[in-house]
Amino acid sequence: MSVLTVENVTHGFGGRAILEDASFRLLKGEHVGLVGANGEGKSTFLNIITGELTPDQGKVEWSSRVTVGYMDQHTNLTRGKTIREVLREAFQGMLDLEAEMLQIYDKMGEAPEDQINRMMEDVGEIQNILELNSFYTIEAKIEEIANGLGLTDIGLDKDVSDLSGGQRTKVLLTKLLLQNPTILILDEPTNYLDFEHIEWLKRYLKNYENAFILVSHDIPFLNDVINVIYHVENTILTRYTGNYEQFLQMHELKKRQDLKAYEKQQKEVERLEDFIARNKARISTTGRAKSRQKQLDKMEILEKPKEKIKPIFKFNEARTPGRIIFEAKDLIIGYDEPLTKPLNVMLERNQKVAIRGVNGLGKSTLLKTLLGFLKPVAGQVTLGENIYPGYFEQESSRNNNNTAMEEIWSEYPGLSNYEVRQALAKCSLTNEHITSQMMVLSGGENAKVRLCKLMLKDINWLVLDEPTNHLDVDAKDELKRALKEFKGTVVLVSHDPDFYEDWVTDIWNVEDWTTKIV
């Protein structure tokens, strides 16, 4: 039984085709992975099926009586509310029913006798609904899911406005899972999740009885939880049965078959055109030439399969710095309150360090303090000589009206139009991407523009805060290669051990330094 049917959807943006004649069906209980390179239209597709966008053509039909849960990482969380209060909103319908029942009880004391029987019936009906929906165990359910995703470690009574980006994502994801919709739509849910919480979510989704659509560039995670792949490439949406590894095999086979069919047809076209050219002028053979021309005119010409443009990343190395990159003495980082114990640590030239640890312990705060963007609560950071840092921030502003080209020019005004376009093209960004505003680019495209800015700078100390969060598989692999090749010093914050374990020289765990209980 199909719970979602998408038929012949076509959509574009600013003259750029994103989806063409796309069809899609989601069957009851299917676990679907929606995959494709950055900017191919995955988020656009999700926005179309959730009603955020109206397609230029085609239709989207949901089965009746389905509930759809969509994790939007940009949802506003109300200042002054605790995590627990936000999570309880997942049960708002039942909480409203409970409030209605209590109001009826209050009114019973003053109600005439002839109304009391009707009121008792109403109360009984509400009570049955609440019991059928396990209303009286919702606190236990909140604790269970919150614990699985690490929110109980933070404290459920914490104000949501004090949360880090990763903690905020956990709250939104926990609330969505508590709603237990018929269909889950998850857009990169593992971004900002710690390893142990990714493992918990993996187990949860593997056992999830309902259907879900998942966008993720975390291939091991995808492989473990999905049984159907929809691949979007060059505006075309294609369905494959199986996990990601099986999809790759079938996709490679399809590419070879398509190329073989194209080459075979091209030979046939050349043969026909050659015959027509040699025979159309001769009276004895002109009839056969016209027959071949009709054959050629009726032929549906295949397009040559497009090769996906892969990025090429390379960081420019500045002059060699002194032996010490930085030295922290009795450093305490934080904002209103300390996040760490006094920290004494030194980074030496050519070290490549990964910083790991659960969210909310100050990884991003540490980077900003080391770079001098934030003042320490106590202690000091001393930078070495001839330090030329390059910083990749975890997230960019969502209200950036600059085009990708303007974003580069804002920092490098001396570059020519050709030089800017060439630099962005190396990051696998097309003309449509580089003339689009930063705010409308996908997360991966946006990250590539910001990496491009770094690669135009002479650097001997790279400081990267979760650089792989939105990057597709090819871009992640290329970034990993570029960081291995970089001769300078690297400090990287990441929750992805597969990305860094085989090239870093050291791993620093902020859990060893924190003042919080973990």
URTABEL-V546014 format. One line per field, one symbol per residue. ss: DSSP state (@ for helix, = for strand, . for the rest). A space follows every 50 residues. Layout:
ss->???
//
This chain:
ss->.============..============...=====......@@@@@@@@. ......======.....====..........=@@@@@@@@@@@@@@@@@@ @@@@@@@@....@@@@@@@@@@@@@@@@@@@@..@@@@@@@@@@@@@@.. @@@@....=@@@..@@@@@@@@@@@@@@@...=====.......@@@@@@ @@@@@@....=====...@@@@@@@..======..======..@@@@@@@ @@@@@@@@@@@@@@@@@@@@@@@@@@@@@......@@@@@@@@@@@@@.. ...............==......=========.=...=.=..======.. .=====......@@@@@@@@.......======.....====........ ..=@@@@@@@@.....@@@@@@@@@@....@@@@..=@@@..@@@@@@@@ @@@@@..==.=====.......@@@@@@@@@@@@@...=====...@@@@ .....====@@@.=....
//
